Structures are given as C-alpha cells and as structure tokens.
C-alpha cells in the first residue's frame, strides 16, 4: 500500500482530481481579461486619443481625457498579471491531469501485482522523486504568478493612478528634480522591467512541472512493462 503523503503533498494530491474545475477557472479568468480589454481599456484609449495631442495633454484633472488616461494605465497595470494567472491555472490543470494519470497508473500496477503469485510478485519501487519536484514546481509557479498579480493590483491602486491623474502639460512635464511626481514616474516607468520577467519565472516553473510529470508517466509505463515482461518470463520458464 502507498504511504500517506506528508504535508503539503497530501493536499496537492487531493486537489489533482479537480483539474477540470481548475481548467474552467482558467478559461473564465482569460475571458474576463479579454472583456476588460474590450470594454474598459479599448474605450479609454479611444477617448484619450480622440483629439489633438495639445488638447489631451493640456486637459486638467477631472476632465474626460485625464480620466481616460488614468483608466488606460491602471488597466494596463493589472490586467496582464490577471491574464497570466489564468494561463498559469490552465497549465496547472494540465499538470494535475498528468499527475492523476501517474497516480492511477501506480494504483493499476498495485492491483496487477496483487493478483500475481506471492513467489513471483515483484516489489513496487517507491514513487520517483520527480513526483515531488513537479508538485512543488507547480505550486511555486502558481505562487509567483499570484504574487505578480498582487503587485500589479498594488501598483494599479497606488502609484499608477497617483501619477497619471494629473495634467500632462501643466504638471507632469514640468515636474522638478526631487519632486513626488518624478519619484512616482521612476516607479511607474520601471516596474514593467522586473514584473514581466517575474511572470516568466512563474511560467517556467509550470512548464518544468509539465515536463517532469510526463517523464514520470513514461517512467511508470516503462517500469510496468518491464515488470510484466519479467513475470511472463519467470512464469513460463517453470
């Protein structure tokens, strides 16, 4: 019999059969991201670029141009992180489906060996260490993407609207060295340089997990094929 997996692997293995629900959540998140882009970001961009550059950059706080500019930049800050979380959940569903297949293959092997004569019954090897690695890699990938979303939400509710909710010509372009606006600009202009690669780190963890899960399945099938071949050889040689 299999030993009970330690924490947190026991929780992960209980979640694995829920991969259809996780895949559905992934589709919903990606669909919501698409609708936000279509119904919020696109109209905001259309409003902001509906007049000459001098008009929209000279608009004062509270005008339609400034509000549209704020909406566009805020949306562009958190929606990509939200979208990547949906993609990450989709990859997680794939990993969990593969993990479910590997677990069922192992249980099938236990059933087959249970029907073999005791003298010819091979001892099942312990689960490969790659199982734990792909489970941890899946969780790490999802946590990195979740962290990226949280950072995006913090920026979208803090520095981004605080900076862009100003007149471009009368406030932003005339900001002086050491001012709050230039400090905010440094943050607003720099976060994409590290937040986007952070998302890629999360995706790399998830793709690694899928690769390892496939190697576990292939290894399990090879092991079971060899086990049945040895059993057939031993049983027919007597």
N, C-alpha and C positions, 0 to 999 in steps of 0.2 A: 504493500500500500504506500501511497505517497505521503510523506510527512507534511504536516501543515506548514505553509509558508510563513515566514516571520513578517512582522510589520516593516515596511508598508506594502510588501509584495502581496500579502493576502488581500488587501483592499484592491490592489490593481487587478488581481486575478478574478475578484468578484465583479469588477466593472467590465471585464473583457466581453462577456456575452451581450453587453449593452451597446455594442458598436453600431447597430442600426440607428438607435436613438441619437448617438453622438454624431453620426453622419448627417442625420436630419437637422440637428442643431447647426452643423457647419453650413449646410445649404441655406438655412434661414439667415444666418449672420451675413453670408456673402450677398444674399438677396437684399437684406436691409441696407448693406453698404452701397449696393447699386442704386437702390431707391433714394438714399440720402444724396448721392451724387447727382441723380437725375432731377430730384425735386427741390433740393436745397442748394447744392454747390453750383449747378449749372445756371439757375435763375439769378443767383447772386453775382456770378461772373458776368452774365448778360446785362444786369442792371449797372454794374460798375463801369463796364466798357461801352455804355450806350451813349456816351457824349465825349467831347474832345478832352484831351489829356489835361489841358489847363483848367477846364471846368471841374473834372472829377478830383484833381489833385488840390484844387483851391477850395473844395467843399469843406464846410465847417462841421464840427461834431454834432451829431443828431440828424444830419442830412441823410438822404437815401443812399448817396454814394459812399459815405463813411460806413454806414451800417452794412451795406452790401460788401464792402471791402473787409470788414471785421468778420462777417459771416463766412466769406470765402476762405480766409486764412485760418479761422478756427476749425472749419470743416476739414480743410486740408491737413490739419494737425492730427486729428484723432481718427478720421475715417480709415486711412491706410493701416493704422495699427489694429483697428477693429476688423478690417477685412482680412489681415494676415492671421488674426486669431481664428477666424472662420476657416481659413485654409489649413491652419495648424490642427484644428479639430478634425478636419477631413482626413489628414494624414494620420492622426491619432486613431481614427476609426479603422483605417487600413491596418495599422499595427496591431490593434486589438483583435481584428478579424484573423490576422495571421497567427497571433498568439493563441486564439481559440482553436484554430486548426491544429497547431502544435500540441496543445493540451489534449485534444481529442485523439490525436494520433498516439500519444503516450498511453492514454487510457485504453485505446484499442489494443495496443501491444500488451498491456497488462491482462486484458481479457484473453487474448490468444495464448499467452504463456500460461495462464491459469488452467487452460484445457490440455496442456501438454503433460505427459507423464513426469512425475517428480524427478526421476533419474535423468531425464533429458531436458528438463526445464532450465533455460539459461537465466542468469541473474540480470535483472534490468539495471543498466547503469544509472547513476544519479543524473538529474536534469543538467544539461550543459550550462556552464557559467554564462554563456551568451544570452540565456533567457533573462537572467537578472540584469545584464547590461542593457538589453534592448528595452526592458521595462523602465529602468532608470533613465535611459536616454529619451524615452517618450515623455516621461514626466518633466525632465529638465527642459526639453524643447517647449512644452506647453507653458511651463512657468516663465520661461524667458519671453515668450510672446505675450503672456498676460502682463508681465512687468512692463513690456513696451507699451501696451495699451494703457496701463495706469499712468505711466509717464506722459503719454500723449494727452490723456484727459487732464492731468495736472497742468500741462502747458496750455491746453486749449481753454482752461478756465482761469488762467493766471496771466503769464507774461504776454501771450499772443494777443488777446483782446485788449490788454492794458496798453500795448504799444500801438496797435493799428487803430484804436479808437481815438484818433487824432487827425487833424488836418495835415495832409502830406506836405503841402507847400508852406503852410504857416507855422507848423510845429515840428514835424519830423525832419524836414530838410534843413531847418535852422537850428537843430539841436546842437548844443555846445559840448566840448570835451568834458567828461566827468558828470554829465547830466544823467538823470534817471532814464531818459529815453534812449540814450546811446548804450547804456548798460543793458536795457531790455532788448535793443537791437542786436547786441552781441549774442544774447541767448537765443533770440528768435532766429537769427541767421546761422547759428552753429548747431542746433540740436539735430538737424537732419544728417549731419556728417557722422554722428555716432549712433543715432537712434535707428536709422535704416540698416547699418551693419549689424546692430543688435538683433533686429528681426531675422536677419540672415543666419545668425548663430542659432536662433531657435529652430529655424527650418532645417539647418544642418543636423541638429540633434534628432529631429524627426525622420529625416531621410536615412540617417545612420541606423535608427531603430528599425525601420522597414527592411533595410539590407540585412541586419543581423537576424531579424525574425525569419526571413527567407532562408538564411543559412541554417537556422535551427530546424526548419521544416525539412530541408534537403538532407541534413544530417540524420534526422529521425527516420526518414524513409530509407536511407541507406543502411542504417543500423538494423531496422526491422527486416529489410530484405536479406541482409547477411544472417540474421538470427534464424529466419525461416529456412534459408538455404542450408545452414548447419544442422538444423533439426531434421530436415529431409535427408541429408546425407547420413546422419547418425542413425536415424530410424530404419533406413533401407539397408544399411550395412550389417544389420544383425538378423 
